[in-house]
Amino acid sequence: MTRVLLAVDPVAATVDEAVAGGYDLLLTHHPLLLRGVHTLAGDRVKGALVTRLIRGGCALYSAHTNADSVDAGTSGVLAARLGLREAHPFDQLAGARDDAAGDLGIGRVGDLAEPTTLGQLARQLASILPSTAAGVLGSGDFDRSVRRVAICGGAGDAYLAHPAVLGADVYITADLRHHPAQDAREQAALDGGPALIGVSHWASEWVWLDAAAEQLRAALPSVEFVVSELRTDPWDFTVVQ
């Protein structure tokens, strides 16, 4: 193996890029078969991608939850890019790092060096993440002061009631569905709770690819690792009313 292409999604565009570019391996964050399938026939989406990879001589490896939970994983990279101090996983107490395993776990929570406003934090995220049609969404007072930040790269509304999230001033994640987000907003109005910032699922995980490529280059210097620049966010445009 001499050439590896990194991408968030194993979709037609990235598979074609890998095969056309002569890559030996397509390394993605999302699994091709995230949900069960009943066929890999070539006239179905998943089967067509498997067929293209096999015929193109390109392997596929997907690093999903393992890439979410490591130090420099999807949430960890976002936390570092925002400059969070003493960031740790949701289910790990601050300062309780296991040096043998590192800071393993889903999500990250930590403090900004200085307080900022919800609006300014959203703008900072917009400058860090690749551009998408949906942009960055905020729920809460634009001028609200925030310092403690909880982050979950990818879909994270399952953690809206997690103590680490409830103890933060703001929660940043993707795929915030209407009812969970609305319930969290209403509950916060009753007894306090975080403001919400919603980002693109793809964008929140794309920033991890550079960190992964850097680590892999250090471990395997004889192999070329390239990060795909293709945008595989599923949304193409926004119409503002």
N, C-alpha and C positions, 0 to 999 in steps of 0.2 A: 504494500500500500504506500503510495507516494503523494496522493492529492486528496484532500477532504474539503467538502463544501459544508458550511454551517448555515442553517436556516431555522426559523421558528416552525414552519409548517411543511409537511410533505405533501405538496399539492402539485398540480400539473406544471405550473411555472417553475418551481424549484427542481422538480424531477427533470424537466427538460433542460434546465440550466446545468444540472449535474452531469447528465448524459452527454449533452453537446460539448461541455467543457472537458470531457475526459476524466472526470473525477472518479476515484475508486470507491468513495464512500460519501453518502449524504447523511450528515449528522443533524438531526432535528430535535427540537424540544418536544413538540407534540407527536404522539404516536400516530401512525397511519391508521391503525385499527383501534382507535380509542374506545369505540363501542363494537359489540359483536356484529359479525356479518354472517350471512348464510351462503354467500358465494363469492369467489374471486374471478368470476367470468370476465373476459376481456371487454365485454360491452357494458360493464358496470364501472363506476368511478374507481373504487378501490382496486378492483381487478386490473383495470387498465393501467393504473400506476405501478402495480406489482409487475405487470408484463413489461412495461417500459424499462423499469430498473433491471430486470433480469436480462432482457435483450441488449441493454446498454452496458452490461457488465458492471453495474454500480450497486454496491451494497447500501443498506439503510440501517441506521442505528438511531433510536429515539431515547433521549435522556429526559424523562418527565419529572416525576416527584423527586428523584435523586438530584436533579438540577435545581429544583425549587428549594431544597432543604439545606444545601451546603453553604459555607461562608460566603463564597462569591457566586451564589445562585441568583435566581431572578429577583427575589426580594432584597437579598444582601447587596447586590449591585445598585439597586435603586436607593437603598439606604445610604450607601457610600456616596453616590452621586449627589444626594441632598445634604451630605455632610452631617448625618446623624451621629451623635456621640453615644458610645457604649450601647450600640444597637444589638439586640439579642432576639432570639425566636420567641414567638408568643408563649410557648409552654416552658420557657426557661427563665428562671429568676435572674435579674441583673446581677452580674458578678459571679454567677455560678457556672462559669464555663468549664467544660471537661476538656482539658488540653489534649487528651488522647483522641477524642472524637471531634473536637472543634465545636463551633456553635451550630449544631445540626438541629433543624426544625423548620416548621412552616412559618412564614411571615417574619417581620422584624419590627421592633418598637424601640425608639430611642429619642433623644432630645436634639433639637437644633442648637447650634452654638449660641444663637440669639433669637429671641421671639420675633416673629414676623406676623403678617396678616394672612388670613385664608386666601385672599385674592393674590397677594404677592407669591405665596407658595404655589398656587395654581399656575401663575405665570412662569415661575422657575421650572416647574415640571414641563410646561409646554416647550421650554427652551432645551430641556434635556432629552425629551422623547422625540422620536421621528414623527413627522406630521401625518395626521390622519384626518379623514372627513369629519369625524365626530369631535375632534379636538379634546379639550379637557373640560369636564363638567364640575361644577361646585354646588354643594348644598349647604347653606348656612350664610351668615352675615359676611359679606365681602371683606369688611374691615375687622372681623373678629381676630383677636390675638391668639396665635397658636405657637406652641413650642414642642410639646410632646407629640410625636408622629408615629402612627402605626401604618405599616405597609404590607400588602400582600400582592405580589405580582400575579397576573392572571385573575381568574374568577375568584373573588373572595367574600361574597356576601354570606357565605356559611359561617363566617367568623364575626359577624356584626355584634353578636352577644358575648363574644369572648372577653374575659376580664381585661386582657392586655389592650384590646381595642376600646373597650368602654372607659379605660383609664387614660386614654389619649385625648388630645385636643382635636385631632383630625385623623381620619382613616382614609388612606389612599388605596384603591383597588380597581379592578375592572369588572365588567359584566354585572353591575349593580341593577338588579331587577326592580321593577316598580314597587311592588308590595313590600319586600324586605327593606328597601331604602326608605320608603314612606313610613313604615313602622319604626325604623330606627330614628328617623327625624322627629316623629311624634313623641317617642319615648324620651328623646333628648330634651324636648321642650318641657316634659314633666319633671324629670329628676336629673337632668344634665347628661351629657354624652358628647361624643365627637361630632364635629362637622364631617362632611363627606366630600371626597374628591374622586370623581370617576374618570378613568382613562381607558384608552383602547387596550384590549386584551393583548393583541399582537404587539403593540408598541411597548407595553410594560415588560414584555419578555424579550423583545428584540435587543434591548440594551445589554442583556446577559451574554449575547453571542461573542462580543469582543473580548470579554473577560475569559470566556471559555476557550476561545482561540488562543489567547495569550498563554494560558496555563498549558494547553496542549502543545504549543510550540516549544515551551520550556522543557516539557517532558519528552517530546519526540522531535528533536531538531532536524531530523532528516526528512520529515513529512511536511508538506505545504498545507497550511490551513487557511482557508479563505471564507470570509463572511459574506453571504449573499446580500446584495443591496435591494433585492426585489421586495416590494411592499405586498404582503399577502393578507393585510387587513381586509375583511370581506366587504367593507363599505367604500364606495367610490366618490360620493358627493353628498353635500348637505344643501337643502333648500331652506333658507331662513324666512320665516313668516313675518 
